[in-house]
Each structure stands twice: as structure tokens, then as C-alpha cells.
Amino acid sequence: MDWKIEGTNGEINNASLSELNSLPRLAVLSLRVRSLTFPDGFVFPTLKRDDIAINEYCSNNHPTPRSLRIKAVSLHAFKELFWNIEYISLDRIVGCQNLVPTLDQEGLSKLTSLTLTSCDEMECLVDTRKQELVNISLVFAKLTSLKINGCSRLAYVFPISLAEVLSLLKVLHLVNLPQLERVLCPIKDTDGNGIVLTLPSLQDIKVTNCPQFTAFIIRSQIKVSRFTDKDMEENSAEVEEIRRGIGSDIDWSRSSQQGANGYNLIVAKALMSVL
């Protein structure tokens, strides 16, 4: 079925999007729409399962029955759908400075895959300063894949309070992030670089064209690591500073192999390993 979006100049088709709100028993929805605007005040009803794509191409093989692919529209219309969503892809979204708690006060606890592309107003994924945030231990509790590309204001990926929570994360891609400095947000009296980020499931990490990116330490079993040539310059002073924070008895050296104790150090865009 084709859908008309009221208030646009598109062709009039055989259904109106606002009719969804007149279906009180609607629980499952699969929808493809191309539009830059939605009717004033329109909000999708709460659904148990949804597979919705707005201005995005989708094949017939969808990654999850609870997915949102949204491009170049406001997220207001989707506010009742984030509570149980498993897959989110946001492209060129405006008016959204964070995901939690703006999209979901419970922390997107069911989310498994998140892709952000060119969301230039996004300043952080989780704003722990907001009082609406209920329980930090639920935030991204099931997240396995995180890919961020071209979010020009993003300065860090996670707050330090999530350092021990992201146990299921397998894929971390950070690309074209000019302001990104750290994976972990620093708190008062610390720069965040000495915190060990426990990511036991992490297998694939990619950092490309992030000129401000500094250091972090992860305990993981990385199988794939990708960095551009210009990102492979070692900052020996920073290595030494973080080494002191972990312990002087550790022998640090540059290697593509992971050390027996499971530590990896990413320093000034270079993958380091503890032997």
C-alpha cells in the first residue's frame, strides 16, 4: 500500500498515514515512506513489533522485526517506538543532541544495533546530566554493534559510568568524527584515559579520520582492527602516561597480536597490545 503524507506536495496516494491512529488494536507494522515532513502533531502509536523505513532504501531481508531506519526527518513522530526497538539507523537527523534519555528514558535497553550517520547536532549518546535517566545499568545493555560516521559535534562515545556495562559489544566503528577525543567521557579530576573499558565480546574495531582522538584501554579479544595510515602515529608520551596508570610491571610494545592478559591500548590512533 502507498501512503500519503499530509502537508507535502507529493502525489495523493490511496492511504493517509494519520489513519494509523484510528486503529486501536494495531500492534505490528511494516512501512516504507518517503517524505521530509509529517502531519502536525502526528505520532506513531505504540507497537509491539515494527519495521519502519523513512527515506531509506531497504531490501527484503531486514535485520530484526523491531527496526527503525530514519533519514532527514524529526524523531518526534517515533517517540512511542523506541521503548523496545532492536535496530536503529539514523541519518541526517536534526534537533537531537543525545539518544538517552531524549529517545528513551529507560536507556534503549533492547537495542542491539545502532548506526548514526551525519547527525551533526548529536553531542553525546548518553547524557548522564539529565535527571530523566532511570538506571544506567540498563543503558545499551544488549548493544552488539555501534557504527558512527560523520557526526561533527560528537566529542566522546560513552560516559565513564558505562565502562563496565557494554559486555556484549562486538563491533565499534568510528569514522569521520572531527571532534571525537575519547571513547569515555572524562569526569572531574580525571581525563578518562586510565579507565579500563571492559569489552569482552569486542571483535572488530575501526577508527578512521578522527584527528582529535586520544587514548583508551580495553580488555577484549579483538580479531579485526583498522586504522588509516595517518592514524598510525604513536604518541610515546601518552603511552608512558597511561602505562603508569595501569602498572609499571607491564611490558608495552606495538604489535598486531593481543597480550595474554587481554589488554589492548589504542593511543593516538594506533593499536597497541600488552605482551
Secondary structure as UniProt FT lines:
FT   TURN            6..7
FT   HELIX           17..22
FT   TURN            24..25
FT   STRAND          28..33
FT   TURN            40..41
FT   STRAND          49..54
FT   STRAND          66..71
FT   HELIX           76..78
FT   TURN            79..81
FT   HELIX           82..84
FT   STRAND          87..91
FT   TURN            101..103
FT   TURN            105..106
FT   TURN            109..110
FT   STRAND          113..117
FT   TURN            120..121
FT   TURN            128..129
FT   TURN            131..132
FT   HELIX           136..138
FT   TURN            139..142
FT   STRAND          145..149
FT   TURN            152..153
FT   STRAND          156..159
FT   HELIX           160..162
FT   TURN            163..165
FT   TURN            167..168
FT   STRAND          171..175
FT   TURN            178..179
FT   STRAND          182..185
FT   TURN            188..189
FT   TURN            193..194
FT   STRAND          196..198
FT   TURN            200..201
FT   STRAND          204..208
FT   TURN            211..212
FT   STRAND          216..219
FT   STRAND          224..227
FT   HELIX           229..231
FT   HELIX           236..246
FT   TURN            248..249
FT   STRAND          252..253
FT   TURN            260..261
FT   STRAND          263..267
FT   TURN            268..269
FT   STRAND          270..274
//
